[in-house]
Amino acid sequence: MSGTVVPVTAMGQVRGAAWTRVPAAAAAALGAGVPLVCAPAAAAAGWWSVAGVALAGLVALLTAVSLADLAAQSCLTGVSAHVRTRLGVLPGRMAGVLDIGGRVVGAAAVAGTAGAYLAPSQPKVAAVGVVVVVAAAALGRAAFSAPSRWVITGVTIVTLVVFVTTGLAIEPVQQAVAATAGSPGSDDPTGVIAAAGFFAFGFLGVERAVGTRARVGIVAVVVVAVGYLLVCVAALRQLGGPRLGLSPTPLRDALAAADGAAIDPMLTAGILVGSLLAVRTLLAGAGVGLADLVEAGELPAAATTRRHLITAVAAAAVALMVDPATAVAIAATLLLGAAAFLNSAARTLARPQRSSWVPTGCCGLALSVVVGVNISTGSLLAAVVVLFIGVGLCTLRVRRAAVADPPE
């Protein structure tokens, strides 16, 4: 038998390393989404937003398995690289633009929410400050050590546990005004798909951290889904759909309603730590996407060396122009578009190449499209504009390169 033989101990270490990434991936996803997505999801569906968690988790689970199956067949890591290899140049270009745009806009949304908690009177200034801190760390090549990552993970998880315990243990004050049908925050089952779109933002990133291990991806998605479910129920229990849907700082307001304002400094510190990790992860992922497009000849080489500056400036600009609720809707639409292309690429895998008998590519493609186009009309139009501009710039670059260096 030819090939490299992997020792049993080494194989065990590889599998163990994959499982150890689950807590960090879950903490990063929850740190990004929990302070941000509960309010717009509640505004869309009220208590029915709890069902949106399950639907968003299903989309993320199918996408995670599709990505793991694709990664198991090649050494590629980027979304656009997988799509380009399986579907062609133009779909790969489109997937890359959607993925990069979603991550940049998502980083702006997370930073904007952190700014609302840190400086309610000047949230945009604080949001830009969060992006600047993350960019400075990236430009200075500062990296998280293993112990620091575990500390960040622990702080994020403890903060969420304290919030959920407080929200579920203390009896809520009776709501003064009942929600009228059709108003933001009312219990509306027709808003479940829109709510799932907001929650999808907090899931579509977990699958990137699990490599080729589909089972690890499934566990990570389930852990994140349970976290979102508990936080959403605790916040809805204390505030109700209308108040939660209108709150710019839902966790802080829910904590105040539960007479837990004394632990607000701990909540703010936990949100800040989680937000810094989330913004760093999102911008780093956008930088990897830029490098992938450069390698494919879609962008100039300077985009690789200046990727940290490019992504940070773009995120800061979005944070200044767009409020977090609107930004997260746009980011979710963009990322679901990238997930649709990724699942479409997984549809080309034969049955022996898939880890499950379930056609995750087909199912993930359908759900990604359905959820993505139903978040809001405004977010869909914004995503189309981002896609058109990004693909147009890449196409222009490719054509100019072809003119400057014609084939012999």
Phi and psi in degrees as a GROMACS rama.xvg file:
@    title "Ramachandran Plot"
@    xaxis  label "Phi"
@    yaxis  label "Psi"
@TYPE xy
-91.674  167.48  SER-2
110.234  174.756  GLY-3
-89.8582  130.865  THR-4
-92.3569  123.266  VAL-5
-91.9243  120.1  VAL-6
-58.7219  154.086  PRO-7
-60.4137  -41.1723  VAL-8
-65.0675  -40.7211  THR-9
-66.1149  -39.5107  ALA-10
-62.4671  -39.7544  MET-11
-63.756  -37.4398  GLY-12
-66.503  -38.9567  GLN-13
-62.7642  -45.9048  VAL-14
-65.9385  -39.9682  ARG-15
-63.4401  -39.274  GLY-16
-62.9298  -37.8209  ALA-17
-63.6131  -42.1297  ALA-18
-69.8424  -32.1362  TRP-19
-69.6903  -15.5521  THR-20
-79.0113  -14.094  ARG-21
-62.198  -50.2282  VAL-22
-60.2749  -42.2999  PRO-23
-65.6263  -42.0364  ALA-24
-64.4927  -41.8269  ALA-25
-65.611  -42.0069  ALA-26
-64.6003  -39.9678  ALA-27
-64.825  -42.2543  ALA-28
-65.1528  -45.0626  ALA-29
-69.2297  -38.0704  LEU-30
-63.1912  -33.1038  GLY-31
-76.7948  -42.0839  ALA-32
-95.7834  -34.4957  GLY-33
-58.6533  -48.1117  VAL-34
-72.0462  -9.21044  PRO-35
-110.905  -41.5776  LEU-36
-96.1996  -17.8935  VAL-37
-62.7356  -41.2803  CYS-38
-67.0954  -53.2475  ALA-39
-65.5382  -31.069  PRO-40
-66.5357  -42.136  ALA-41
-66.6199  -36.2712  ALA-42
-63.1039  -31.031  ALA-43
-80.1284  -34.2937  ALA-44
-140.293  -1.00432  ALA-45
62.9028  -134.375  GLY-46
-67.7519  -20.5053  TRP-47
-67.4622  -12.5404  TRP-48
-63.4051  -20.7425  SER-49
-61.0203  -38.4548  VAL-50
-66.2765  -28.877  ALA-51
-63.6914  -30.5932  GLY-52
-60.3705  -45.0202  VAL-53
-63.8644  -42.6071  ALA-54
-66.696  -42.9508  LEU-55
-63.6657  -38.8529  ALA-56
-63.1258  -36.9505  GLY-57
-65.6997  -42.1792  LEU-58
-60.0178  -45.9184  VAL-59
-65.4617  -38.342  ALA-60
-64.2102  -46.5677  LEU-61
-63.0723  -41.1041  LEU-62
-66.8524  -38.2545  THR-63
-63.1026  -43.5152  ALA-64
-67.163  -40.7256  VAL-65
-60.7584  -45.4782  SER-66
-65.8559  -40.6523  LEU-67
-62.9692  -40.4706  ALA-68
-66.2631  -39.9583  ASP-69
-65.4902  -43.6024  LEU-70
-65.1346  -30.3828  ALA-71
-69.5531  -19.481  ALA-72
-95.9648  -7.70316  GLN-73
-156.378  171.742  SER-74
-92.8577  8.78489  CYS-75
-72.8934  150.517  LEU-76
-123.752  -33.5577  THR-77
-76.5621  150.717  GLY-78
-62.13  -48.9897  VAL-79
-63.8052  -32.31  SER-80
-66.2409  -44.1824  ALA-81
-61.7071  -45.7721  HIS-82
-67.9874  -40.84  VAL-83
-62.9152  -40.7894  ARG-84
-66.9108  -38.5987  THR-85
-90.7025  -33.516  ARG-86
-117.316  -18.2212  LEU-87
123.07  176.754  GLY-88
-68.3274  -51.4118  VAL-89
-63.7997  -46.7336  LEU-90
-59.7793  -37.6071  PRO-91
-63.9863  -39.3201  GLY-92
-62.9454  -45.0357  ARG-93
-64.1971  -42.9159  MET-94
-63.0224  -39.5618  ALA-95
-64.5141  -43.33  GLY-96
-63.5868  -43.9927  VAL-97
-62.803  -42.7047  LEU-98
-66.4935  -46.9098  ASP-99
-64.1013  -46.5775  ILE-100
-60.7427  -42.0798  GLY-101
-63.1197  -38.8796  GLY-102
-71.2433  -40.265  ARG-103
-66.1893  -48.0806  VAL-104
-65.4603  -36.5398  VAL-105
-63.4342  -40.1385  GLY-106
-62.1748  -38.8959  ALA-107
-64.749  -39.5716  ALA-108
-64.6444  -43.793  ALA-109
-64.4995  -44.1857  VAL-110
-63.3532  -38.6404  ALA-111
-63.6131  -40.3264  GLY-112
-66.7672  -42.1072  THR-113
-60.3787  -38.6792  ALA-114
-63.2797  -36.0069  GLY-115
-65.9522  -33.5154  ALA-116
-77.9732  -38.1246  TYR-117
-77.9728  -42.5884  LEU-118
-140.69  82.1475  ALA-119
-56.6565  -28.8054  PRO-120
-79.7661  -26.2184  SER-121
-135.158  63.9206  GLN-122
-66.3633  -34.5072  PRO-123
-69.7732  -38.1393  LYS-124
-63.804  -43.6701  VAL-125
-64.8386  -36.1159  ALA-126
-63.1795  -44.9631  ALA-127
-62.5792  -37.151  VAL-128
-61.3945  -39.4881  GLY-129
-62.6991  -43.8243  VAL-130
-64.6433  -40.3815  VAL-131
-63.9962  -42.4217  VAL-132
-61.0962  -45.5662  VAL-133
-64.7371  -43.6967  VAL-134
-63.5129  -40.8022  ALA-135
-62.54  -40.3726  ALA-136
-64.8237  -40.0437  ALA-137
-69.6045  -43.0637  ALA-138
-66.1846  -32.2165  LEU-139
-83.0246  6.01559  GLY-140
56.4979  33.2825  ARG-141
-78.6728  127.997  ALA-142
-119.232  148.132  ALA-143
-75.3068  127.539  PHE-144
-77.2657  165.762  SER-145
-58.785  -45.4337  ALA-146
-62.2822  -38.9612  PRO-147
-66.6768  -36.6755  SER-148
-63.1026  -40.6209  ARG-149
-67.0993  -35.3508  TRP-150
-65.0195  -45.9726  VAL-151
-61.2487  -44.152  ILE-152
-59.9706  -44.611  THR-153
-64.2891  -42.5193  GLY-154
-62.2841  -43.5386  VAL-155
-62.9001  -46.3712  THR-156
-67.051  -42.8358  ILE-157
-63.1733  -41.2256  VAL-158
-59.6666  -45.3258  THR-159
-67.6354  -37.6404  LEU-160
-63.6184  -43.2507  VAL-161
-63.3367  -42.7665  VAL-162
-63.4341  -47.668  PHE-163
-63.688  -42.9845  VAL-164
-61.1705  -44.0246  THR-165
-65.6517  -44.4984  THR-166
-66.5022  -32.3287  GLY-167
-89.8969  -24.7234  LEU-168
-84.5184  -30.5732  ALA-169
-95.3776  134.294  ILE-170
-67.6964  127.931  GLU-171
-73.273  153.656  PRO-172
-74.6734  139.766  VAL-173
-62.7461  134.261  GLN-174
-65.9955  134.064  GLN-175
-72.9666  -34.8613  ALA-176
-127.231  127.176  VAL-177
-79.055  146.595  ALA-178
-73.6802  132.747  ALA-179
-86.512  150.596  THR-180
-59.6861  133.086  ALA-181
90.246  -11.4422  GLY-182
-84.6863  157.203  SER-183
-57.7733  130.084  PRO-184
93.9766  -6.60144  GLY-185
-73.135  154.705  SER-186
-73.5761  100.282  ASP-187
-127.546  107.473  ASP-188
-65.0232  -21.9287  PRO-189
-71.0682  -12.1714  THR-190
-93.7663  5.69877  GLY-191
-61.4898  -42.3496  VAL-192
-65.7725  -41.4762  ILE-193
-63.2352  -42.1049  ALA-194
-61.8001  -40.197  ALA-195
-61.4945  -35.0839  ALA-196
-62.039  -42.1757  GLY-197
-64.9607  -44.8497  PHE-198
-65.8366  -28.8152  PHE-199
-60.054  -29.7628  ALA-200
-58.0439  -39.451  PHE-201
-76.6276  -10.7907  GLY-202
-100.346  -38.5705  PHE-203
-75.2585  82.9976  LEU-204
172.321  -26.7562  GLY-205
-61.4534  -38.6673  VAL-206
-67.0734  -21.4641  GLU-207
-73.555  -16.7676  ARG-208
-97.4771  3.0394  ALA-209
-109.672  -3.68478  VAL-210
64.5434  -132.714  GLY-211
-93.9534  4.94792  THR-212
-95.0453  96.4449  ARG-213
-61.8794  -37.1544  ALA-214
-65.118  -36.6522  ARG-215
-64.1632  -41.1044  VAL-216
-61.423  -40.323  GLY-217
-62.3532  -45.8078  ILE-218
-62.6933  -42.7851  VAL-219
-62.366  -42.8669  ALA-220
-63.9652  -41.6356  VAL-221
-63.7274  -42.0844  VAL-222
-61.0848  -45.3263  VAL-223
-64.7931  -40.5079  VAL-224
-61.2912  -42.3705  ALA-225
-62.979  -40.9561  VAL-226
-61.3719  -47.4457  GLY-227
-63.0977  -40.2257  TYR-228
-61.1958  -46.5424  LEU-229
-65.8761  -44.6314  LEU-230
-65.1335  -42.6375  VAL-231
-63.551  -43.4504  CYS-232
-64.8201  -42.7257  VAL-233
-63.1761  -42.918  ALA-234
-68.3324  -42.6378  ALA-235
-65.3688  -36.2737  LEU-236
-63.5879  -38.6805  ARG-237
-83.0515  -37.476  GLN-238
-106.269  -28.0419  LEU-239
80.1664  162.055  GLY-240
-60.0912  -48.7823  GLY-241
-61.6625  -47.2799  PRO-242
-66.887  -40.6521  ARG-243
-65.736  -40.1599  LEU-244
-66.2621  -25.8084  GLY-245
-97.3455  -3.91006  LEU-246
-84.0803  128.883  SER-247
-77.468  -20.0397  PRO-248
-129.693  72.6764  THR-249
-62.6237  -38.6378  PRO-250
-67.5767  -40.6657  LEU-251
-64.7394  -42.5027  ARG-252
-68.3361  -37.6998  ASP-253
-66.2706  -37.7536  ALA-254
-66.156  -41.018  LEU-255
-64.6714  -38.89  ALA-256
-65.3379  -29.0997  ALA-257
-88.4544  12.8065  ALA-258
59.5057  38.0838  ASP-259
-115.832  27.7605  GLY-260
-61.0252  -21.2489  ALA-261
-64.7815  -26.7368  ALA-262
-100.575  16.2861  ILE-263
-60.9113  -39.3116  ASP-264
-57.7604  -38.0474  PRO-265
-65.2888  -42.1727  MET-266
-61.3893  -45.8009  LEU-267
-62.2362  -42.8633  THR-268
-63.4197  -41.8282  ALA-269
-64.5378  -41.1517  GLY-270
-65.8839  -39.4601  ILE-271
-62.2732  -46.9121  LEU-272
-61.7953  -47.371  VAL-273
-63.2835  -37.1593  GLY-274
-68.4463  -41.6963  SER-275
-60.6373  -43.4437  LEU-276
-64.1724  -42.0145  LEU-277
-66.3434  -45.1472  ALA-278
-63.2546  -41.3532  VAL-279
-61.044  -44.5509  ARG-280
-65.3494  -43.2788  THR-281
-66.2403  -45.3302  LEU-282
-69.15  -35.2138  LEU-283
-64.2151  -41.1359  ALA-284
-63.9509  -38.9476  GLY-285
-64.2175  -37.8576  ALA-286
-64.1496  -39.8233  GLY-287
-63.0455  -39.0891  VAL-288
-63.7482  -40.3242  GLY-289
-62.0912  -44.5787  LEU-290
-61.6026  -36.1511  ALA-291
-65.7066  -42.2137  ASP-292
-67.8294  -34.4185  LEU-293
-63.9141  -44.352  VAL-294
-61.5628  -32.3271  GLU-295
-83.8855  0.0215537  ALA-296
81.9319  13.1631  GLY-297
-83.449  -23.879  GLU-298
-133.928  157.815  LEU-299
-66.9314  156.333  PRO-300
-62.0955  -26.1257  ALA-301
-63.0738  -23.5892  ALA-302
-64.5736  -26.7221  ALA-303
-74.4788  -47.5779  THR-304
-69.5768  -25.7381  THR-305
-110.823  21.9356  ARG-306
-63.7292  -36.4453  ARG-307
-64.6657  -41.7056  HIS-308
-69.9726  -41.5433  LEU-309
-62.8059  -48.8409  ILE-310
-67.5766  -36.7909  THR-311
-68.4426  -43.7383  ALA-312
-63.2363  -42.084  VAL-313
-63.8992  -43.2716  ALA-314
-65.2842  -41.4219  ALA-315
-63.6754  -39.4574  ALA-316
-64.482  -42.4553  ALA-317
-65.2793  -40.2222  VAL-318
-62.3922  -32.8711  ALA-319
-75.6478  -31.5317  LEU-320
-94.3193  -26.8829  MET-321
-125.309  138.363  VAL-322
-73.9312  156.561  ASP-323
-58.4581  -39.3441  PRO-324
-63.2503  -41.7445  ALA-325
-69.106  -40.3503  THR-326
-63.7811  -40.7248  ALA-327
-69.0287  -31.945  VAL-328
-65.209  -43.6416  ALA-329
-65.8706  -44.4151  ILE-330
-61.8575  -42.3144  ALA-331
-63.3317  -40.8694  ALA-332
-63.3272  -43.4214  THR-333
-64.0567  -46.6858  LEU-334
-67.5705  -35.245  LEU-335
-67.3283  -33.0398  LEU-336
-63.5081  -43.9545  GLY-337
-63.1284  -39.0904  ALA-338
-63.996  -35.8284  ALA-339
-62.4264  -43.9894  ALA-340
-64.2082  -40.5465  PHE-341
-63.2187  -44.874  LEU-342
-65.3053  -35.0663  ASN-343
-63.8292  -38.277  SER-344
-64.417  -36.8921  ALA-345
-68.3175  -20.5633  ALA-346
-64.5658  -20.3894  ARG-347
-80.2017  -7.49416  THR-348
-75.644  136.502  LEU-349
-74.7626  162.715  ALA-350
-55.2501  -43.1948  ARG-351
-64.46  -18.5885  PRO-352
-88.4162  -7.71318  GLN-353
-98.6369  150.125  ARG-354
-86.0105  -6.10701  SER-355
-142.6  154.519  SER-356
-73.2377  -15.7431  TRP-357
-72.3827  130.116  VAL-358
-74.7402  77.1349  PRO-359
-60.776  -32.955  THR-360
-63.1238  -48.9744  GLY-361
-63.6338  -48.567  CYS-362
-65.9685  -43.2443  CYS-363
-64.8474  -38.594  GLY-364
-60.9582  -48.2547  LEU-365
-62.3903  -47.0089  ALA-366
-68.2208  -38.7908  LEU-367
-60.3253  -43.4285  SER-368
-67.7091  -45.7837  VAL-369
-61.1467  -47.0097  VAL-370
-69.6148  -42.4066  VAL-371
-62.3403  -40.576  GLY-372
-81.966  -7.4746  VAL-373
-106.2  7.59902  ASN-374
-68.3188  -57.5644  ILE-375
-167.55  154.646  SER-376
-64.8411  -40.444  THR-377
-62.3405  -43.4053  GLY-378
-67.2177  -34.795  SER-379
-66.6497  -42.7794  LEU-380
-64.5446  -41.7009  LEU-381
-63.1074  -40.3825  ALA-382
-64.0673  -38.983  ALA-383
-63.6442  -41.0478  VAL-384
-63.5695  -45.9093  VAL-385
-60.1098  -44.1487  VAL-386
-62.8032  -45.256  LEU-387
-62.0997  -46.4082  PHE-388
-66.6824  -45.9256  ILE-389
-63.479  -47.4292  GLY-390
-65.3818  -37.6654  VAL-391
-62.0562  -43.3896  GLY-392
-65.1001  -42.1115  LEU-393
-64.5658  -41.9295  CYS-394
-64.234  -42.1143  THR-395
-61.6161  -40.6956  LEU-396
-63.0807  -44.2306  ARG-397
-63.7188  -42.6035  VAL-398
-67.4167  -40.0709  ARG-399
-63.6768  -40.5587  ARG-400
-63.5772  -37.5821  ALA-401
-67.5711  -36.9118  ALA-402
-70.0888  -41.2476  VAL-403
-71.0156  -30.8837  ALA-404
-132.76  73.6613  ASP-405
-67.0791  148.921  PRO-406
-66.9525  145.218  PRO-407
